[in-house]
Amino acid sequence: MSELLAAVADFLREEAMPALEQSHPGLAFQMRVAANALAILEREARLGPAADAREHQRLAKLLGRAGSLDDLNRELARQLRAGQRDERDAALMAHLDATIADKIAIANPKWR
């Protein structure tokens, strides 16, 4: 799946956009947006499962219990809202840093 998404994004970037730049700049911009969206989907398909597994493992260790990724994230959010965890919790901050880094690698790998 990721190969197909990458191929379509490459086609849009390398073939379609250059052909439209002069004659239809507005359409070329929309093509760029579409190519970027496809690139995000490609990275999500390729990198997302491993990132989710790492997040799940960190959350289970942080919270000391099993559960689905969604359940563990809900529990962490509940603890944060209740004031049971905050930025002084080094394990929490390490988890958040790693999770954010994985999500940025998918959404915009040039950011860092």
Secondary structure, 3 states (H helix, E strand, C coil): CHHHHHHHHHHHHHHHHHHHHCCCHHHHHHHHHHHHHHHHHHHHHHHHHHHHHHHHHHHHHHHCCCCCHHHHHHHHHHHHHCCCCCCCCHHHHHHHHHHHHHHHHHHCCCCC
